[in-house]
């Protein structure tokens, strides 16, 4: 538990787009933690967008560049909400300025940038946390506890679903131009597959090898709804990725990262062990976890509810209030307590290596060794 008599961490936000401002984004939930984190500045190259976010969320300072925000304000940390392709460059600049960092996923798109981010933070004694925030969510923390306690025995394999139909692929529409999601430097692996990678490695630990299939299902896509309905997108990034992770000792996981899942009734994550099964369901489910145990009673197998789950509901409610702002909450807690983050840069670097080697494995047709850990 962190102390409550400290001044709030002064935060600057880089990027005023969707992930900053939508109801599930970073800014809407931060009023719940005003005692720990205070947003005092926001920067976006589309300055009118930054001004609107400042008005909506009572942010006193507005800038049109990261450099200006770093030079002219006394922020202690920056939340990096830029597009995927520039995460590495901007995060390195933030750390070079001596600021703590919370960044959207992925950490970077090259191992060189990821290594430099980790080295810069370590050299200066700065804290870095990286999305996705799943492993600080109550349901994943409880799942990890159950696995560590041997609830389902030795894990044999897992199935991880971390995909949707793609930005602009749903009938409800997409509020901004989704073209860049389908271009080189982005794609569903970096946008969605990263969730499944973080979840399963957060639960089972670092992977040792990866083998993958990857490709483009159709050369063009048409936006189905919203203000950009009818826009035809040329797809240049692989929009369909399926890969297997080897954790050693005959423990495997199959993970998807694709813009081709319109609907599913399966659990989001299934882990099969020698003594049972653990399922994590979609957000909003009445019961977020399911556990099947062999010999739940002598000679009887069945679905069980482990002790402690009544408290899980209250924790889930708090997490739902913060939404994406839980990333900032985690940063503030770690800075205050001088604690190592759960959402560490080292974990994010491991996830990045997996993503890069998914592409390489798919191209070469070979299973590839992983060298990073966390």
C-alpha positions in Angstrom: 0.0 0.0 0.0 1.3 3.4 -0.9 1.4 6.5 1.3 -1.4 9.0 0.9 0.3 12.2 2.1 2.5 12.7 -0.9 1.9 15.3 -3.6 0.2 13.9 -6.8 2.5 12.9 -9.6 2.5 15.7 -12.2 1.6 14.1 -15.5 1.9 15.2 -19.1 -0.1 13.4 -21.8 1.3 13.0 -25.3 -1.5 12.4 -27.7 -5.1 13.5 -27.5 -6.7 10.8 -29.8 -9.1 8.0 -29.1 -7.1 6.1 -26.5 -6.8 9.3 -24.5 -10.3 10.6 -24.6 -12.9 7.8 -25.3 -14.9 6.5 -22.3 -12.7 3.5 -21.9 -9.5 5.5 -22.5 -6.9 7.0 -20.1 -8.2 10.4 -19.2 -11.9 9.7 -18.2 -11.0 7.5 -15.2 -8.2 9.6 -13.8 -10.5 11.7 -11.6 -10.7 8.7 -9.3 -7.0 9.0 -8.5 -6.5 12.7 -8.2 -4.7 12.2 -4.9 -2.0 10.2 -6.8 -1.8 11.7 -10.3 -2.6 15.1 -11.7 -2.6 15.8 -15.5 -1.2 19.3 -15.9 -0.3 19.3 -19.6 -1.3 17.7 -22.9 0.4 17.8 -26.3 -0.8 16.8 -29.8 0.3 17.9 -33.2 -3.3 18.6 -34.0 -3.5 21.4 -31.4 -7.3 21.9 -31.7 -7.7 18.3 -30.6 -5.4 18.9 -27.6 -7.3 22.0 -26.7 -10.6 20.1 -26.8 -9.2 17.4 -24.5 -7.9 20.1 -22.2 -11.3 21.6 -22.0 -13.1 18.3 -21.4 -10.7 17.1 -18.7 -9.7 20.4 -17.1 -6.0 20.2 -18.2 -4.4 23.7 -17.7 -1.5 23.5 -20.3 -1.7 22.7 -24.0 1.3 22.2 -26.4 1.6 21.2 -30.1 4.9 19.3 -29.7 6.5 16.9 -27.2 9.6 19.1 -27.1 7.6 22.1 -26.1 5.8 20.2 -23.3 9.1 18.8 -22.0 10.8 22.2 -22.0 8.0 24.5 -20.7 6.3 22.6 -17.9 7.4 20.9 -14.6 5.9 17.5 -15.3 7.4 14.5 -13.6 6.0 11.8 -15.9 4.6 11.5 -19.4 1.9 9.1 -20.7 2.8 8.2 -24.3 -0.4 7.7 -26.3 1.1 8.2 -29.8 0.6 5.9 -32.8 2.4 2.5 -32.6 5.1 3.4 -35.2 6.6 6.2 -33.1 6.4 4.7 -29.5 10.1 4.0 -29.5 11.3 7.4 -30.7 9.1 9.4 -28.4 9.6 7.2 -25.3 13.4 7.6 -25.7 13.0 11.3 -25.8 10.8 11.4 -22.7 13.3 9.4 -20.7 16.2 11.5 -22.0 14.4 14.5 -20.5 14.4 12.7 -17.1 10.6 11.9 -16.9 9.0 8.7 -15.7 7.1 7.0 -18.5 3.8 5.2 -19.0 3.4 4.1 -22.6 0.8 2.4 -24.7 1.6 -0.9 -26.3 3.8 -2.0 -27.8 6.9 -0.7 -26.1 8.6 -0.1 -29.5 8.8 -1.7 -32.9 12.5 -2.5 -32.8 14.6 -4.3 -30.2 17.1 -1.5 -30.5 14.6 1.0 -29.2 13.3 -1.4 -26.5 16.8 -2.0 -25.2 17.6 1.8 -25.2 14.4 2.5 -23.3 15.3 0.0 -20.6 18.9 1.1 -20.4 17.9 4.8 -20.2 15.4 4.2 -17.4 17.8 2.1 -15.4 20.7 4.7 -15.8 18.5 7.5 -14.5 16.5 5.7 -11.9 13.2 6.3 -13.8 10.1 4.1 -13.8 8.6 2.7 -17.0 5.2 0.9 -17.2 3.9 -0.4 -20.5 0.4 -1.4 -21.6 -1.5 -3.6 -22.0 -2.7 -3.3 -18.4 -4.1 -6.8 -18.1 -1.7 -8.2 -15.5 -2.7 -5.6 -13.0 -6.4 -6.3 -13.6 -7.9 -8.3 -10.7 -9.1 -11.2 -12.8 -5.6 -11.9 -14.2 -4.0 -11.5 -10.7 -6.4 -14.0 -9.3 -5.7 -16.4 -12.3 -2.0 -16.2 -11.7 -2.5 -16.9 -8.0 -4.6 -20.0 -8.8 -2.0 -21.3 -11.3 0.8 -20.7 -8.8 -1.2 -22.6 -6.1 -1.4 -25.6 -8.4 -5.2 -25.4 -8.8 -5.2 -27.1 -12.2 -1.9 -28.9 -11.8 0.9 -28.8 -14.4 -0.1 -26.7 -17.4 -0.1 -28.6 -20.7 -1.4 -26.0 -23.1 -3.4 -22.8 -23.5 -5.6 -21.2 -26.2 -5.5 -17.4 -26.2 -7.9 -15.2 -28.2 -6.9 -11.6 -28.6 -8.5 -10.5 -31.8 -11.5 -8.6 -33.2 -12.8 -7.7 -36.7 -10.4 -4.8 -37.0 -10.9 -1.0 -36.7 -13.8 -0.1 -39.1 -14.7 -3.8 -39.4 -17.8 -3.6 -37.2 -21.2 -2.4 -38.1 -21.1 0.2 -35.4 -18.4 2.2 -37.2 -15.1 3.7 -36.2 -14.8 7.4 -35.3 -11.5 8.1 -37.0 -9.8 7.0 -40.2 -8.7 3.4 -39.5 -6.4 3.1 -42.5 -3.1 3.2 -40.6 -4.1 0.1 -38.6 -3.7 -1.9 -41.7 -0.4 -0.5 -42.9 3.2 -1.6 -42.4 4.3 -0.7 -38.9 1.0 -1.5 -37.4 -1.4 -4.4 -38.0 -3.3 -6.7 -35.6 -0.2 -8.3 -34.2 0.9 -5.0 -32.6 -2.6 -3.8 -32.0 -4.3 -6.9 -30.6 -2.0 -9.9 -30.5 0.1 -8.0 -28.0 -2.7 -8.5 -25.4 -2.7 -12.3 -25.7 1.1 -12.4 -25.6 1.2 -10.3 -22.4 -1.6 -12.3 -20.8 -0.2 -15.8 -21.4 3.4 -14.8 -20.6 2.2 -12.9 -17.5 0.5 -16.1 -16.4 3.0 -18.8 -17.4 6.2 -16.8 -17.5 8.6 -16.1 -20.4 8.3 -18.2 -23.6 11.3 -20.0 -25.1 10.4 -20.5 -28.8 7.8 -19.3 -31.3 6.5 -20.8 -34.5 4.0 -18.8 -36.7 1.8 -18.4 -39.7 1.1 -14.9 -41.0 -0.5 -13.3 -44.0 -2.9 -10.9 -45.6 -6.4 -12.4 -46.0 -7.6 -9.9 -48.6 -5.7 -7.0 -50.4 -8.3 -4.4 -49.6 -10.9 -3.7 -46.9 -13.9 -1.4 -46.9 -14.9 0.5 -43.7 -18.4 -0.7 -42.7 -19.7 2.3 -40.7 -19.1 5.6 -39.0 -17.8 8.8 -40.6 -15.4 6.9 -42.9 -17.9 4.3 -44.1 -17.1 3.1 -47.6 -13.4 4.0 -47.4 -11.3 1.4 -49.2 -8.1 0.5 -47.4 -5.1 -1.1 -49.1 -3.9 -3.8 -46.6 -0.1 -3.9 -46.4 0.4 -5.4 -42.9 -0.4 -9.0 -42.2 -4.0 -9.0 -41.0 -4.0 -12.7 -40.0 -1.5 -14.1 -37.5 -1.6 -17.5 -35.7 1.3 -18.7 -33.6 2.4 -21.1 -31.0 4.6 -20.4 -28.0 6.8 -23.0 -26.3 7.3 -22.5 -22.6 9.5 -25.5 -22.1 8.7 -28.8 -20.3 5.9 -29.6 -22.8 3.9 -26.5 -22.1 2.5 -24.7 -25.1 0.1 -21.9 -26.1 -1.7 -21.0 -29.3 -2.3 -17.3 -29.7 -4.0 -15.3 -32.4 -3.5 -11.7 -33.6 -5.9 -11.0 -36.4 -8.5 -8.6 -37.7 -10.9 -11.5 -38.7 -12.9 -12.3 -35.5 -16.4 -10.9 -35.9 -17.8 -12.9 -33.0 -16.9 -15.8 -30.6 -18.6 -17.7 -27.8 -15.4 -19.2 -26.5 -13.5 -18.0 -23.4 -11.0 -15.3 -24.0 -8.3 -17.5 -22.6 -8.3 -21.2 -21.7 -5.6 -23.0 -19.8 -5.6 -26.8 -19.6 -3.7 -28.5 -16.8 -3.3 -32.1 -15.6 -5.8 -31.5 -12.8 -8.3 -29.2 -14.5 -9.0 -26.2 -16.6 -9.0 -22.4 -16.0 -11.0 -20.1 -18.2 -10.9 -16.3 -18.3 -14.1 -14.9 -19.9 -14.8 -11.7 -21.7 -15.0 -8.4 -19.8 -18.6 -7.9 -18.5 -19.3 -11.6 -17.8 -21.1 -12.4 -14.6 -18.3 -14.5 -13.4 -14.9 -13.5 -14.9 -13.2 -16.9 -14.1 -14.2 -20.5 -14.4 -12.3 -23.4 -12.9 -12.8 -27.1 -13.6 -11.1 -29.5 -11.1 -10.6 -33.2 -11.2 -11.5 -34.7 -7.9 -13.3 -31.5 -6.8 -14.8 -34.0 -4.4 -13.6 -37.5 -3.9 -14.2 -39.3 -7.2 -16.1 -36.3 -8.6 -14.9 -33.8 -11.3 -16.6 -30.5 -11.8 -16.6 -26.7 -12.0 -15.8 -25.0 -8.7 -15.7 -21.5 -7.3 -12.4 -20.9 -5.4 -12.4 -19.1 -2.1 -11.8 -15.3 -2.2 -13.9 -14.7 -5.3 -16.6 -12.6 -3.6 -13.8 -9.9 -3.1 -12.9 -10.2 -6.7 -16.1 -8.4 -7.7 -15.3 -5.2 -5.7 -11.8 -5.1 -7.2 -13.3 -5.5 -10.7 -15.6 -2.6 -10.1 -12.7 -0.3 -9.1 -10.7 -1.4 -12.2 -13.8 -0.7 -14.4 -13.9 2.8 -13.0 -10.3 3.5 -13.9 -10.5 1.7 -17.3 -7.3 2.5 -19.3 -6.3 5.0 -16.5 -5.2 2.0 -14.5 -1.9 2.3 -16.4 -1.3 5.8 -14.8 -2.5 4.4 -11.4 0.2 1.7 -11.6 2.9 4.2 -12.6 2.0 6.5 -9.7 2.0 3.6 -7.2 5.4 2.3 -8.4 7.0 5.8 -8.4 5.7 6.5 -4.9 6.8 3.1 -3.4 10.0 2.9 -5.5 8.6 -0.5 -6.6 9.3 -2.7 -9.6 6.3 -2.5 -12.0 4.2 -5.5 -12.8 3.8 -3.9 -16.3 7.5 -3.7 -16.7 9.5 -2.6 -19.7 11.3 -6.0 -19.6 8.0 -7.8 -20.0 7.1 -5.5 -22.9 10.4 -6.1 -24.5 9.8 -9.9 -24.3 6.4 -9.4 -25.9 8.0 -7.3 -28.7 10.6 -10.0 -29.4 7.8 -12.5 -29.8 6.0 -10.3 -32.2 9.1 -9.6 -34.3 9.8 -13.3 -34.4 6.3 -14.2 -35.4 6.9 -12.3 -38.6 10.3 -13.9 -39.1 9.0 -17.4 -38.3 6.1 -17.0 -40.7 8.5 -15.9 -43.4 11.1 -18.6 -42.8 8.8 -21.5 -41.9 11.0 -22.2 -38.8 10.5 -22.3 -35.1 12.7 -19.5 -33.6 14.4 -19.3 -30.2 13.6 -16.4 -27.9 16.5 -14.7 -26.0 14.8 -12.1 -23.7 13.2 -12.7 -20.4 11.6 -10.7 -17.6 
